[in-house]
Amino acid sequence: MPKSRLKRFLIKFGSYLRVIMVAWMVGIANSIKQESRFMDDTNYRIEQTDEKTDDEPFEEL
C-alpha cells in the first residue's frame, strides 16, 4: 500500500511542479519583452493608419 501512496504523491508533485515551471517561464518571458500578456487577453489588435492627402500614385524616392 505505501508504494501506491508514494506513486500518487509523486504524480501530484510532478504536475504541480510543471504548473509552477510554466508560470515562471511565462513570467520571465513577459518581463524580458516588457509586456503584460495574460491567458484571457484578446488576440485582436486595432491599428490606425494615417491617410495621405497626396493624390500622387507613387511616392517620391
C-alpha positions, 0 to 999 in steps of 0.5 A: 500500500505505501508504494501506491501512496508514494506513486500518487504523491509523486504524480501530484508533485510532478504536475504541480511542479510543471504548473509552477515551471510554466508560470515562471517561464511565462513570467520571465518571458513577459518581463524580458519583452516588457509586456503584460500578456495574460491567458484571457487577453484578446488576440485582436489588435486595432491599428490606425493608419494615417491617410495621405492627402497626396493624390500622387500614385507613387511616392517620391524616392 
